[in-house]
């Protein structure tokens, strides 16, 4: 493994920064302390920066030479609204908030790369260091773009990285095409006519309508879309009734839809609406159908994914660069990839043995209250960022 020596030398200090961020988690668009810390470090290393994109976003600018070429490297900064189970020294000090997805580590890896790039500058062009807020449901990538991210900082391509529990800590994964799904939510309200449970003929019961609807939705997956096209419909909430002997007036269904393509998403939304409305009509009840599209699918462009793979292989060897198994999880870096070529990769976080005494009893998986980022990744992830930028902006011979 070819990790940059000077980054390894600074790894301990970067781990201190990472743990400080972990101990002070901030939610979507509330990353004021984290953004202050990032801006302070960039300024300390002589890196010009701009704040305020997407509310609390920070963009560092590292230039060298005369080339107009530019690359963007992105890390997310926000935490999750959940209580941490870990009790080690750097556990969350903010009740109900936790870095359970490793964004503290993502920020630390990009800061480590920033420090090296600012000092060495073995490239010709500009590296934009994008510290993004509100990935966890807030669409911070979209908000930074609305504030002119790509107009103010024109770049040829943009790259993102996420730690991946269960993968060996010395490995990467990247592939072209869809690697994470779109995330969408629905809410269906079925309005019937309440009454006594002993006199169902005097009521119009919305509950069997909901049951029929839930079963029918799965025929969209099995009979409407092509079998080779991925799609998931999950009804995760059903709310109805207040007493065992009362037929309720209404029943509410909520859940999510995930796909790898917008065409499949269009099909699922259309068929869900048709099934919901026609099923309600058949039972003589009213239907309110709401469908909200959140994050689009994360789709890596082929050239950039292959470019990233070659850089990774040069660091850890071909055998440690895996194909990226697509996941039905979602990621708002997808917005950036809709606007620019780029690639979103995984870096292995290990199996959890890195966690210190005092960690929670649960597994070291994403969005788990016993999770902790593996600090051993900081020099490896930072080396990847540096080598990627240097290779992309290599001077012409």
ZAPA-59222 format. One line per field, with one value per residue: x, y, z of N, C-alpha, C in turn; residue number from 1. Coordinates in steps of 0.02 Angstrom, whole numbers. Layout:
<rs>
n_X: c(X	...)
n_Y: c(Y	...)
n_Z: c(Z	...)
ca_X: c(X	...)
ca_Y: c(Y	...)
ca_Z: c(Z	...)
c_X: c(X	...)
c_Y: c(Y	...)
c_Z: c(Z	...)
seq: c(NUM	...)
</rs>
This chain:
<rs>
n_X: c(43	32	40	46	187	203	71	34	113	46	-71	-117	-147	-250	-342	-376	-447	-552	-615	-652	-750	-839	-879	-954	-1081	-1181	-1338	-1429	-1398	-1361	-1229	-1133	-1027	-944	-918	-851	-735	-680	-659	-568	-455	-423	-392	-282	-190	-166	-260	-371	-546	-724	-876	-1044	-1118	-1259	-1300	-1220	-1108	-937	-807	-649	-504	-376	-243	-127	5	-34	-142	-313	-389	-490	-540	-662	-677	-772	-839	-953	-1033	-1130	-1226	-1330	-1501	-1505	-1483	-1327	-1249	-1122	-992	-864	-725	-737	-870	-1035	-1080	-1193	-1355	-1463	-1406	-1291	-1140	-1163	-1140	-1017	-978	-899	-775	-761	-749	-629	-537	-537	-490	-360	-307	-317	-224	-102	-105	-104	24	114	73	82	30	-59	-169	-332	-393	-544	-609	-741	-844	-983	-1147	-1288	-1319	-1394	-1538	-1570	-1533	-1414	-1315	-1388	-1432	-1311	-1279	-1384	-1348	-1247	-1132	-1063	-1054	-982	-868	-801	-783	-714	-748	-821	-795	-840	-839	-872	-865	-869	-936	-890	-817	-645	-521	-417	-459	-546	-696	-769	-872	-939	-1095	-1260	-1247	-1303	-1471	-1621	-1716	-1875	-2035	-2198	-2369	-2526	-2692	-2837	-3004	-3144	-3296	-3333	-3386	-3481	-3397	-3471	-3570	-3537	-3594	-3651	-3550	-3405	-3269	-3101	-2989	-2979	-2967	-2844	-2764	-2785	-2728	-2592	-2548	-2570	-2480	-2359	-2369	-2333	-2195	-2171	-2241	-2260	-2144	-1988	-1907	-1767	-1742	-1709	-1808	-1892	-2032	-2084	-2199	-2204	-2270	-2430	-2572	-2716	-2872	-2930	-2988	-3036	-3165	-3214	-3241	-3130	-3130	-3034	-2882	-2706	-2569	-2393	-2229	-2082	-2004	-1884	-1768	-1655	-1659	-1736	-1838	-1895	-1938	-2035	-2129	-2167	-2221	-2331	-2409	-2432	-2513	-2624	-2669	-2697	-2799	-2898	-2926	-2979	-3091	-3162	-3202	-3278	-3227	-3138	-2984	-2825	-2678	-2508	-2346	-2178	-2029	-1867	-1701	-1613	-1558	-1389	-1268	-1127	-1013	-937	-802	-744	-761	-679	-557	-542	-533	-409	-323	-345	-299	-164	-128	-170	-161	-220	-298	-361	-458	-622	-768	-909	-1043	-1207	-1316	-1472	-1481	-1478	-1407	-1358	-1259	-1289	-1356	-1252	-1187	-1279	-1259	-1124	-987	-920	-875	-928	-865	-829	-744	-664	-719	-686	-721	-764	-681	-594	-649	-649	-636	-788	-876	-1041	-1156	-1202	-1184	-1049	-1109	-1177	-1281	-1308	-1321	-1205	-1099	-936	-819	-674	-520	-402	-421	-400	-268	-261	-379	-356	-239	-289	-373	-277	-191	-285	-322	-195	-168	-273	-249	-125	24	45	154)
n_Y: c(-60	107	237	412	473	593	624	518	549	658	602	571	696	732	636	679	795	735	663	765	827	720	716	829	834	897	936	933	1078	1145	1150	1238	1251	1148	1192	1310	1257	1188	1296	1369	1284	1274	1408	1422	1344	1422	1421	1490	1525	1504	1538	1490	1437	1341	1367	1322	1276	1252	1300	1263	1326	1275	1320	1301	1333	1370	1318	1307	1203	1104	1016	941	895	813	815	766	844	834	766	634	627	548	448	417	262	234	255	298	416	513	512	571	730	797	779	662	675	617	563	447	399	423	547	634	575	580	718	739	665	737	859	821	792	919	993	934	957	1096	1123	1051	1049	977	986	1052	1171	1185	1135	1107	1105	1036	1055	994	1030	948	816	711	694	827	876	949	955	990	1116	1188	1191	1267	1386	1421	1339	1269	1367	1471	1403	1333	1170	1023	894	802	722	600	515	378	299	121	3	-166	-191	-223	-126	-82	-68	-18	25	45	82	99	178	156	168	196	211	301	400	406	461	412	451	397	427	353	379	332	280	290	181	68	-79	-194	-175	-176	-157	-34	53	111	30	77	-1	-137	-95	-32	-144	-220	-134	-127	-258	-259	-165	-232	-305	-218	-218	-353	-379	-268	-188	-218	-373	-365	-237	-142	-111	-53	-58	-5	-17	59	113	102	178	179	192	193	123	-44	-84	-1	49	135	305	337	283	279	262	250	260	208	223	153	163	130	199	339	313	192	237	331	244	166	263	309	190	158	265	244	117	147	246	182	67	122	181	68	17	116	226	378	444	507	543	559	592	607	655	630	611	587	443	389	401	346	413	334	356	432	346	239	307	342	213	169	256	217	83	105	141	43	-77	-188	-296	-253	-165	-162	-211	-106	-145	-109	-16	0	109	290	445	614	664	628	732	817	735	733	853	863	766	623	523	416	337	193	170	50	20	-75	-208	-167	-192	-94	-8	77	33	44	60	44	-97	-138	-174	-114	-30	75	210	157	155	114	135	187	288	229	276	238	249	378	426	344	375	513	508	450	555	654	592	570	702	750	665	694	828	828	900	949	863)
n_Z: c(0	-46	37	64	144	222	249	328	437	488	528	659	715	631	665	791	759	690	793	875	798	794	928	937	860	724	651	492	399	512	538	601	696	649	518	550	607	498	409	484	487	349	321	406	338	229	127	16	38	26	107	154	47	14	140	261	199	146	38	-14	-100	-196	-290	-426	-541	-714	-781	-835	-795	-682	-534	-427	-257	-139	27	155	299	400	540	613	673	805	953	1027	1071	1112	1235	1243	1252	1150	1117	1068	1129	1117	1147	1069	945	824	746	650	527	478	427	495	482	342	324	393	315	195	241	280	155	99	175	134	-7	-11	34	-49	-189	-316	-451	-594	-605	-530	-373	-301	-143	-71	58	117	179	260	203	250	214	193	71	41	-59	-172	-129	-118	-252	-301	-248	-331	-345	-452	-545	-485	-452	-570	-630	-703	-668	-531	-374	-252	-91	18	175	203	299	339	225	193	277	198	70	-83	-176	-333	-473	-640	-689	-610	-435	-314	-254	-306	-190	-124	-62	-8	31	72	95	146	144	225	300	463	599	707	757	765	675	531	407	407	391	299	279	290	312	255	124	124	150	35	-57	-19	-47	-184	-232	-239	-355	-452	-446	-477	-594	-680	-706	-794	-760	-745	-706	-566	-420	-275	-171	-19	104	250	357	433	481	578	660	835	934	981	949	853	690	590	524	431	349	345	239	228	156	62	-100	-206	-336	-475	-592	-675	-764	-720	-597	-637	-693	-580	-493	-570	-583	-449	-411	-495	-451	-316	-325	-404	-331	-215	-272	-311	-189	-141	-70	-29	-98	-61	-135	-117	-177	-156	-228	-181	-164	-318	-418	-390	-507	-578	-696	-836	-882	-778	-669	-705	-710	-575	-523	-573	-507	-374	-381	-400	-275	-178	-245	-375	-331	-217	-256	-278	-373	-370	-278	-313	-205	-120	-40	-25	-88	-83	-163	-286	-351	-389	-479	-579	-637	-667	-737	-648	-503	-373	-237	-129	25	120	286	377	497	620	728	760	851	1008	1184	1270	1170	1097	1110	988	809	703	597	467	519	642	819	883	801	741	657	569	612	551	418	378	329	213	140	121	46	-71	-116	-142	-238	-338	-375	-416	-523	-609	-638	-694	-757	-929	-1036)
ca_X: c(0	74	11	94	220	189	2	37	143	-5	-134	-139	-179	-314	-388	-400	-499	-610	-649	-683	-812	-884	-905	-997	-1119	-1231	-1385	-1437	-1397	-1342	-1158	-1096	-963	-904	-895	-800	-673	-653	-633	-509	-399	-406	-358	-217	-145	-160	-306	-429	-609	-788	-925	-1114	-1156	-1301	-1309	-1161	-1056	-871	-769	-579	-479	-304	-222	-56	18	-72	-196	-382	-423	-508	-573	-696	-677	-827	-852	-1012	-1016	-1185	-1238	-1397	-1542	-1511	-1444	-1269	-1242	-1052	-976	-793	-713	-759	-941	-1073	-1099	-1257	-1408	-1506	-1369	-1234	-1107	-1172	-1130	-948	-964	-842	-716	-757	-722	-559	-497	-528	-445	-292	-286	-309	-160	-48	-109	-84	95	155	50	110	-22	-66	-240	-365	-430	-596	-623	-811	-868	-1054	-1194	-1355	-1329	-1442	-1608	-1581	-1516	-1364	-1282	-1434	-1433	-1248	-1283	-1430	-1310	-1197	-1071	-1027	-1042	-928	-809	-808	-740	-728	-778	-827	-789	-861	-817	-907	-840	-915	-925	-890	-761	-579	-500	-366	-488	-592	-743	-797	-898	-980	-1167	-1295	-1217	-1350	-1538	-1661	-1755	-1939	-2082	-2269	-2419	-2592	-2745	-2899	-3058	-3206	-3350	-3326	-3447	-3472	-3367	-3523	-3617	-3494	-3633	-3668	-3488	-3362	-3207	-3042	-2933	-2969	-2945	-2772	-2733	-2787	-2682	-2523	-2534	-2570	-2420	-2303	-2375	-2296	-2127	-2166	-2277	-2262	-2077	-1946	-1875	-1697	-1739	-1717	-1855	-1918	-2086	-2090	-2249	-2172	-2315	-2502	-2603	-2789	-2910	-2913	-3020	-3046	-3234	-3234	-3214	-3106	-3150	-2981	-2822	-2651	-2511	-2333	-2172	-2031	-1992	-1814	-1752	-1591	-1670	-1795	-1892	-1929	-1973	-2096	-2177	-2193	-2265	-2393	-2449	-2456	-2569	-2681	-2693	-2727	-2862	-2948	-2945	-3024	-3154	-3196	-3230	-3322	-3195	-3099	-2912	-2777	-2614	-2451	-2283	-2124	-1965	-1812	-1637	-1612	-1507	-1318	-1245	-1058	-995	-891	-732	-721	-757	-618	-501	-536	-510	-338	-288	-349	-256	-96	-115	-180	-156	-281	-339	-397	-508	-678	-826	-954	-1110	-1257	-1356	-1535	-1474	-1478	-1351	-1374	-1207	-1323	-1371	-1190	-1172	-1325	-1234	-1054	-960	-887	-882	-939	-835	-830	-680	-682	-714	-671	-777	-782	-633	-556	-684	-617	-676	-842	-923	-1105	-1159	-1226	-1133	-1020	-1139	-1202	-1344	-1316	-1298	-1140	-1051	-884	-775	-609	-469	-348	-436	-385	-212	-276	-427	-324	-193	-330	-394	-218	-170	-337	-315	-132	-173	-321	-220	-54	48	58	226)
ca_Y: c(0	166	295	467	473	653	621	472	586	703	564	575	762	732	595	723	837	692	646	826	834	667	734	888	825	948	910	967	1151	1172	1133	1301	1237	1108	1236	1355	1218	1176	1360	1387	1244	1294	1473	1409	1316	1469	1403	1535	1488	1540	1506	1509	1400	1291	1387	1313	1245	1284	1279	1284	1334	1265	1329	1298	1335	1415	1283	1322	1141	1102	956	951	840	829	779	791	864	832	706	606	639	485	446	373	213	231	295	316	486	559	503	632	770	829	728	652	688	570	548	375	381	435	611	663	547	608	786	735	641	791	908	795	802	991	1013	911	991	1166	1126	1022	1076	941	983	1113	1186	1204	1085	1135	1062	1050	1030	1002	1018	921	758	665	712	899	895	1002	960	1029	1186	1219	1203	1323	1446	1435	1301	1253	1429	1507	1360	1288	1111	974	834	804	655	591	452	360	239	64	-50	-233	-195	-219	-57	-66	-79	29	-2	94	53	145	168	169	136	205	218	360	394	440	446	419	453	384	431	321	407	293	302	253	154	16	-140	-246	-157	-154	-139	37	91	94	17	90	-46	-188	-60	-24	-210	-237	-89	-147	-318	-243	-128	-277	-329	-170	-243	-420	-388	-209	-169	-273	-408	-347	-169	-143	-65	-76	-22	-26	16	54	137	100	208	179	170	213	76	-109	-95	55	52	204	345	341	242	313	222	287	217	233	191	162	137	151	241	381	281	145	278	358	189	147	316	308	131	164	312	212	65	178	280	135	23	161	189	4	6	172	272	431	431	562	512	606	559	657	632	658	607	545	390	409	366	362	414	279	378	453	287	203	349	333	145	165	290	172	25	127	150	-18	-136	-207	-345	-219	-121	-205	-183	-75	-175	-57	-21	38	171	349	491	674	677	615	796	841	692	751	914	856	697	609	456	410	273	170	153	2	43	-132	-246	-139	-207	-33	32	76	13	91	65	13	-168	-153	-181	-52	-19	143	229	116	194	90	147	237	290	199	328	212	266	448	434	311	416	575	491	442	621	688	558	582	771	757	630	731	892	818	948	922	855)
ca_Z: c(0	-56	69	67	210	261	272	384	493	515	538	728	725	595	704	845	728	676	855	900	759	817	994	931	797	706	601	427	396	578	546	610	729	603	463	579	615	430	383	523	464	281	326	438	288	175	73	9	45	25	151	146	-4	47	210	302	159	140	-21	-15	-169	-199	-359	-442	-612	-757	-815	-816	-777	-611	-509	-363	-209	-93	89	190	367	449	581	612	733	842	1014	1023	1125	1132	1294	1244	1266	1097	1102	1060	1187	1100	1154	1011	883	820	682	641	456	461	395	531	449	274	330	414	259	147	273	275	86	89	205	90	-72	-2	46	-102	-253	-372	-503	-633	-610	-468	-335	-259	-85	-58	122	105	234	250	159	280	203	180	2	42	-124	-215	-106	-138	-324	-310	-230	-382	-335	-513	-582	-451	-451	-628	-626	-756	-639	-458	-347	-183	-60	79	208	195	348	312	177	224	284	149	3	-113	-225	-379	-535	-680	-688	-546	-376	-259	-282	-289	-128	-134	-9	-25	84	44	144	124	186	221	344	525	629	757	728	762	622	476	348	412	383	241	316	248	327	202	63	131	143	-37	-91	-4	-86	-256	-250	-255	-424	-494	-448	-506	-657	-722	-728	-818	-704	-737	-680	-493	-390	-211	-139	51	147	316	410	423	540	575	719	903	980	950	927	810	621	584	466	381	358	311	221	209	141	16	-165	-225	-403	-503	-651	-672	-803	-676	-547	-669	-699	-514	-467	-608	-567	-380	-410	-526	-406	-256	-342	-429	-276	-173	-308	-310	-122	-124	-23	-61	-96	-68	-152	-118	-194	-154	-252	-143	-200	-379	-415	-396	-567	-595	-767	-850	-886	-712	-625	-724	-689	-503	-510	-586	-452	-315	-392	-391	-203	-139	-287	-411	-294	-164	-285	-294	-407	-321	-279	-302	-144	-123	-3	-68	-75	-121	-212	-351	-384	-420	-537	-633	-668	-687	-735	-585	-475	-301	-220	-60	55	172	356	419	528	685	782	777	902	1074	1241	1282	1114	1109	1098	921	757	676	532	457	551	702	876	907	747	745	598	579	600	508	348	363	281	150	103	100	-9	-131	-139	-169	-300	-388	-399	-451	-587	-652	-656	-711	-808	-996	-1052)
c_X: c(45	38	64	121	202	117	-3	63	92	-69	-160	-174	-245	-365	-416	-456	-562	-649	-682	-750	-863	-917	-953	-1038	-1171	-1273	-1386	-1441	-1383	-1267	-1114	-1028	-917	-876	-842	-733	-640	-622	-570	-447	-376	-367	-288	-166	-139	-204	-363	-494	-668	-838	-996	-1152	-1195	-1311	-1244	-1103	-992	-837	-698	-552	-403	-283	-147	-48	-28	-131	-264	-420	-437	-546	-605	-693	-726	-828	-913	-996	-1069	-1192	-1311	-1435	-1555	-1465	-1387	-1267	-1170	-1040	-901	-786	-739	-832	-978	-1090	-1164	-1312	-1450	-1473	-1307	-1206	-1107	-1163	-1058	-932	-908	-777	-707	-726	-648	-514	-485	-485	-372	-265	-274	-242	-102	-48	-86	-8	136	137	85	56	-24	-141	-268	-401	-480	-615	-693	-832	-943	-1096	-1251	-1362	-1385	-1514	-1621	-1565	-1465	-1327	-1324	-1433	-1368	-1249	-1330	-1397	-1251	-1131	-1031	-1016	-984	-863	-813	-758	-761	-764	-778	-828	-809	-838	-855	-875	-893	-898	-932	-839	-695	-554	-446	-393	-534	-642	-769	-818	-934	-1054	-1198	-1262	-1259	-1417	-1567	-1700	-1817	-1988	-2154	-2312	-2487	-2643	-2810	-2955	-3123	-3261	-3347	-3392	-3430	-3445	-3417	-3573	-3579	-3533	-3655	-3607	-3456	-3291	-3145	-2986	-2925	-2949	-2870	-2736	-2730	-2735	-2609	-2504	-2527	-2507	-2362	-2309	-2343	-2225	-2122	-2196	-2278	-2193	-2039	-1911	-1802	-1688	-1754	-1768	-1882	-1974	-2093	-2143	-2225	-2215	-2388	-2534	-2679	-2817	-2883	-2942	-3036	-3116	-3260	-3201	-3193	-3132	-3098	-2924	-2767	-2593	-2453	-2277	-2125	-2030	-1919	-1802	-1683	-1598	-1734	-1853	-1931	-1967	-2037	-2150	-2208	-2240	-2332	-2438	-2474	-2516	-2632	-2711	-2728	-2795	-2916	-2971	-2994	-3092	-3195	-3230	-3274	-3293	-3156	-3024	-2874	-2708	-2560	-2387	-2229	-2059	-1909	-1748	-1643	-1560	-1437	-1287	-1175	-1048	-937	-818	-705	-715	-694	-556	-489	-509	-435	-297	-288	-301	-183	-78	-117	-171	-223	-327	-381	-447	-565	-727	-875	-1024	-1161	-1298	-1418	-1535	-1469	-1425	-1362	-1317	-1234	-1338	-1310	-1174	-1223	-1299	-1164	-1036	-925	-899	-886	-915	-845	-758	-697	-670	-696	-733	-795	-733	-592	-588	-652	-665	-728	-888	-987	-1104	-1181	-1169	-1108	-1044	-1167	-1270	-1359	-1288	-1232	-1085	-995	-840	-706	-555	-411	-359	-412	-326	-226	-325	-397	-275	-232	-350	-335	-198	-221	-329	-251	-135	-218	-289	-146	-33	59	133	245)
c_Y: c(62	229	349	475	534	656	573	507	631	668	571	642	766	689	635	768	796	678	708	838	782	685	791	884	880	922	953	1043	1184	1165	1194	1289	1198	1150	1286	1319	1207	1240	1381	1349	1263	1360	1465	1384	1361	1455	1454	1494	1534	1502	1526	1473	1344	1306	1383	1280	1286	1256	1308	1282	1328	1268	1321	1300	1382	1383	1305	1261	1140	1038	973	887	857	784	808	800	849	765	685	621	574	487	396	326	208	276	312	392	533	547	570	665	807	777	724	666	644	567	472	353	396	500	649	639	572	677	784	712	697	847	885	804	876	1016	995	950	1063	1173	1104	1047	1044	931	1050	1126	1203	1144	1121	1084	1080	1016	1045	989	972	866	714	692	785	920	951	1010	1003	1103	1222	1235	1262	1390	1459	1398	1293	1314	1468	1469	1310	1231	1062	914	842	732	655	523	441	298	183	10	-119	-245	-187	-147	-36	-70	-22	-9	55	59	107	130	180	131	146	225	288	347	437	417	453	419	447	385	404	345	368	323	258	227	101	-47	-197	-234	-134	-132	-66	82	74	89	29	40	-101	-157	-52	-90	-232	-197	-110	-209	-302	-206	-174	-308	-280	-195	-308	-425	-327	-188	-230	-307	-387	-276	-170	-91	-95	-29	-49	16	6	79	129	125	209	160	194	165	11	-120	-39	48	124	239	342	294	275	264	268	238	249	192	205	128	161	195	282	351	232	183	306	304	172	200	315	250	132	210	279	159	95	208	231	86	59	169	125	-9	64	219	324	418	497	531	566	566	613	626	668	653	565	490	419	368	391	363	367	301	396	395	248	242	340	264	138	199	246	113	44	136	83	-82	-156	-251	-312	-167	-164	-170	-159	-106	-120	-69	22	98	230	399	555	698	664	679	823	801	702	811	907	782	686	538	459	340	255	156	109	29	-14	-162	-221	-152	-146	7	23	49	67	100	27	-61	-187	-158	-113	-43	51	152	184	155	171	100	195	232	262	251	304	231	336	456	401	352	481	564	482	510	656	658	569	651	779	723	668	795	886	867	913	918	898)
c_Z: c(0	-29	75	138	251	285	331	446	527	535	609	741	689	632	763	819	716	739	887	863	782	884	992	867	788	648	538	434	463	590	555	642	683	546	488	584	547	403	419	499	394	282	357	388	226	116	71	12	38	67	130	91	29	121	248	264	157	77	-15	-85	-167	-273	-366	-518	-650	-791	-789	-795	-702	-596	-442	-321	-153	-32	122	265	419	483	575	676	771	902	1008	1083	1150	1193	1298	1245	1213	1076	1101	1127	1175	1098	1090	945	883	750	672	569	433	426	430	500	378	276	348	356	209	176	269	205	72	116	160	24	-67	5	-15	-172	-313	-426	-538	-644	-542	-438	-291	-205	-60	7	126	167	211	198	184	275	186	109	-1	-23	-171	-195	-122	-212	-338	-293	-275	-375	-399	-558	-551	-451	-509	-626	-680	-729	-563	-432	-273	-157	4	110	205	245	316	258	215	223	234	78	-17	-157	-268	-443	-575	-672	-620	-489	-313	-289	-270	-225	-134	-80	-34	38	52	101	114	171	174	265	406	552	681	725	724	706	560	414	349	402	316	269	271	258	275	136	65	122	70	-75	-81	-44	-161	-277	-270	-325	-472	-502	-487	-576	-703	-748	-754	-759	-692	-712	-605	-470	-325	-189	-68	86	219	373	388	487	530	643	786	955	944	923	882	742	609	521	410	399	316	300	204	195	91	-48	-184	-293	-424	-565	-642	-712	-759	-622	-576	-673	-632	-487	-503	-589	-495	-375	-439	-479	-345	-272	-363	-374	-230	-207	-305	-243	-99	-71	-62	-51	-104	-78	-157	-131	-199	-176	-214	-184	-263	-372	-424	-452	-585	-671	-779	-849	-817	-663	-641	-704	-614	-487	-520	-531	-390	-322	-382	-318	-166	-179	-317	-369	-240	-190	-311	-341	-355	-327	-266	-239	-152	-75	-51	-44	-116	-165	-283	-388	-420	-482	-593	-671	-696	-693	-668	-563	-400	-281	-147	-39	115	242	403	451	598	741	802	834	971	1126	1256	1223	1131	1090	1028	871	734	604	527	489	611	762	906	855	769	683	617	562	557	435	329	315	214	108	79	43	-74	-159	-173	-236	-356	-418	-440	-520	-635	-680	-670	-765	-874	-1007	-1112)
seq: c(1	2	3	4	5	6	7	8	9	10	11	12	13	14	15	16	17	18	19	20	21	22	23	24	25	26	27	28	29	30	31	32	33	34	35	36	37	38	39	40	41	42	43	44	45	46	47	48	49	50	51	52	53	54	55	56	57	58	59	60	61	62	63	64	65	66	67	68	69	70	71	72	73	74	75	76	77	78	79	80	81	82	83	84	85	86	87	88	89	90	91	92	93	94	95	96	97	98	99	100	101	102	103	104	105	106	107	108	109	110	111	112	113	114	115	116	117	118	119	120	121	122	123	124	125	126	127	128	129	130	131	132	133	134	135	136	137	138	139	140	141	142	143	144	145	146	147	148	149	150	151	152	153	154	155	156	157	158	159	160	161	162	163	164	165	166	167	168	169	170	171	172	173	174	175	176	177	178	179	180	181	182	183	184	185	186	187	188	189	190	191	192	193	194	195	196	197	198	199	200	201	202	203	204	205	206	207	208	209	210	211	212	213	214	215	216	217	218	219	220	221	222	223	224	225	226	227	228	229	230	231	232	233	234	235	236	237	238	239	240	241	242	243	244	245	246	247	248	249	250	251	252	253	254	255	256	257	258	259	260	261	262	263	264	265	266	267	268	269	270	271	272	273	274	275	276	277	278	279	280	281	282	283	284	285	286	287	288	289	290	291	292	293	294	295	296	297	298	299	300	301	302	303	304	305	306	307	308	309	310	311	312	313	314	315	316	317	318	319	320	321	322	323	324	325	326	327	328	329	330	331	332	333	334	335	336	337	338	339	340	341	342	343	344	345	346	347	348	349	350	351	352	353	354	355	356	357	358	359	360	361	362	363	364	365	366	367	368	369	370	371	372	373	374	375	376	377	378	379	380	381	382	383	384	385	386	387	388	389	390	391	392	393	394	395	396	397)
</rs>
